[in-house]
Amino acid sequence: MSSDIPQSNPNTAADIEAVRIEDEMEQSYIDYAMSVIAGRALPDVRDGLKPVHRRILYAMHEEGVTSGSGHRKSSSVVGDTMGDYHPHGDSAIYDALARMAQDFSLRAPLVDGQGNFGSVDGDPPAAMRYTEARMSPIAEELLADLGKDTVDFQPNYDDRLEEPGVLPSAYPNLLVNGSSGIAVGMSTNVPPHNLGEVIDATIHLIENPDCVVEDLMEYVKGPDFPTGAEIVGREAIHSAYTTGRGRVRMRASYEIEEMGDRERIVITELPYQQNKAKLVEHIADLVNDGTLEGVSDLRDESDRDGIRIVVELKRGALTDVVENQLLEHCLEKTFGVINLALVDGEPQVLDLKELLSHYLDHRREVVRRRSQHDLDEAEERAHILEGRLTALSNADDVVERIQEAADRDAAKAALREAYDFSERQADHIVRMQLGSLTALEAEEIEAEYEDVEAEIERLETILGSDAELDRVITEELREVQDEYADDRRTRIVEDYGTVTREDLIPDEEVIVVMTENDYIKRMPASEFDAQGRGGKGIIGTKLKDGDRVSAVFRANTHDYLLSFTNQGYVYRLKVYEVPEMGRTARGKSAINLVDLDDGEDITAVVATDDLGEEECLTMVTREGYVKRTCATDFENIHSNGLIATRLEEGDELVDVEVTDDDGDLLIATQQGMAIRFPKDEAREMGRSARGVNGIKLTGDDAVAGLVAASDDTDLLTVTENGYGKRTPMGEYRTQSRYGKGLKDIKTNERNGRVCTVETATADDDLVVMSEGGQIMRTRVGDISTVGRNTMGVTVMDLDAGDHVACVDVLSGSD
């Protein structure tokens, strides 16, 4: 037993090297990472191919599966590639083969496929036993002159065969077809480009080696994706070409088609690598969950002729809004450009000039080596032809010497001694047939010799002149361009900014309703048709128990709302930020939009799209203080509000109007008094000022509202019990401020107190809303024009216990 135990080697301990495990792990991981980077994931800058693609094409080349041959089973191509050159899984090889056959993945497909190689719907290719493949014509340009010592070869994985380390590549394939891959700690994503543009830029670089990237961009306009569509903006393209990185925004192409009284949006081209089936499903989900409104039908009518996704719109739907919603949610994608490629085996991020320069360096080396190979062959042929011509000139003597020789070797020796032939020449002459000694044969050899001499001179010129070498490269690039270039598919459009939420909101007039408990909503003004004066109106909002309507006003969805509170603060929000809801909806709590304190209520709202420097916000308080503040003081309103005016203890802000420097102001009180005075008597003050006295109040009277007075309008007064009147503004004479004013309307048990005042014309509409949520729209012209100090007429028929909450005027143009 003991004799079977291995004896320890006394030298073993000395052969063991102690290393830190973290150092060994680090080095091993680096070795693995570099193996992945160089051997699998990243393309070579010279031919734009990863090893798997290069090996597939080389295997097809070796097996004669070219564009002129018949198609070969894909499984055969995969098997040859895997067995001879690429010792990895067959599925990985087939995936690479299939992608090279997809005209929606590569700008210039390298494989001519027959069968199902996948689709833009994300369908996988059929199994490799069902599909067939051969090289496409343009793929052969990558391997042209491969047998002329143009590139270095290396042993395959088991040293049985040799494979090229790079292909000669007659055109810049990395830019034309792009590449994508994820390595260890890095990734590449080179977009495809137009072949003609890339070749034009390459030739420009040959002729102008000191040019800059911007010069090359005169030729390479941007990526040219096989699926067409659009690129939005040029800034990202410039970044990608100058730094090697950029985020290109792609957009689907679509058309608006008429279909009777409706329209439809037809999507005809998709962004690169967008899954069509998932896009249609996503649009359907957006329609179902209410995000995308106005769509009546969705169909995919795509066929072999191209993409056609039809989005039919409902009657009356706003096409621009649906279009913008589609752009925001579905029709735009970003392509993150990372021009990372292997340069001398090391990964580098390259700009456009560097990409083309490295390709040109490779191509110059290829043409130089090819020329040297052809020169060596031409010189060898010229040497042989020189011997044949000498033999033909001395045919009788040459034949006689060969006949007298004992064997071939003796014949060759005799010829070399007599005519100073080389070993190769003598061997060739000895092997010549007698038929080649004819006069016609001699003429053909002399003509061939002249051609070979001319070819030698041409090749020596190429090898001796960099300019001639570049001329050859340029000429060959032009030949490839003439044969394979086509028109650009992807259009580049100007970037007018990203689609914002505001772009998705239709530009329309709305009615905004607020309640005392700070519920708020908006409704289209078109929902409320004008009724005759004295009607009950319709339900305008549903209220919680104990809540009452506090404000109603007209605005445009793209207006800014300046919301003033009873405590003298102002908040700003866009009208479209107010939730749109139906007439019977309660609304949403305004606290989600405006950060109100306890006891703080919105008492006045100004709707405006843009306030100019010549305009002022004129404010009046319940106790009669008035002031004007320049509108520009309200440009920067924080989310937590801004002080609009200083209030005395117990006072509240009641009304705010936008005014200019001309005309007068008119303040009305709850007990029916009104005073009109020049605006300049209420001078401009800062936001923190209290203001000046505008009207003298008696008893428990309080201010009801404020208007900018103009003699070409009427003063419309509405009371809390639903009565009102309009009186020409000229009947209110101008006084000095801080007087008692004139009697405007009789306030008694029938009328109740004045609710508010507005300026209006007969062509305008009046919107009246009650505390109980009833709303009515009526023509101002239906309200009789009467003098001051009158009772007025019924404007709105209110239920018992209900009162007018507020009114607003819609101008005749709304």
Secondary structure, 3 states (H helix, E strand, C coil): CHHHCCCCCCCHHHHCCCCCHHHHHHHHHHHHHHHHHHHHHCCECCCCCCHHHHHHHHHHHHCCCCCCCCCEEHHHHHHHHHHHCCCCCHHHHHHHHHHHHCCCCCCCCCEEEECCCCCCCCCCCCCCCCCEEEECHHHHHHHCCCCCCCCCEEECCCCCCEEECCCCCCCCHHHHHCEEEECCCCEEEECCCCHHHHHHHHHHHHHCCCCCHHHHCCCCCCCCCCCCCEEECCHHHHHHHHHCEEEEEEECEEEEEEECCEEEEEEEECCCCCCHHHHHHHHHHHHHCCCCCCEEEEEECCECCECCEEEEECCCCCHHHHHHHHHHHCCEEEEEEECEEEECCEEEECCHHHHHHHHHHHHHHHHHHHHHHHHHHHHHHHHHHHHHHHHHHCHHHHHHHHHHCCCHHHHHHHHHHHHCCCHHHHHHHHHCCHHHHCHHHHHHHHHHHHHHHHHHHHHHHHHHCHHHHHHHHHHHHHHHHHHHCCCCCCEEECCCCCCCCHHHCCCCEEEEEEECCCEEEEEEHHHCCEECCCCCCEECCCCCCCCCEEEEEEEECCCEEEEEECCCEEEEEEHHHCCECCCCCCCEEHHHCCCCCCCCCEEEEEEECCCCCCCEEEEEECCCEEEEEEHHHHCCCCCCCEECCCCCCCCCEEEEEEECCCCEEEEEECCCEEEEEEHHHCCECCCCCCCEECECCCCCCCEEEEEEECCCCEEEEEECCCEEEEEEHHHCCECCCCECCEECECCCCCCCCEEEEEEECCCCEEEEEECCCEEEEEEHHHCCECCCCECCEECCCCCCCCCEEEEEEECCCC
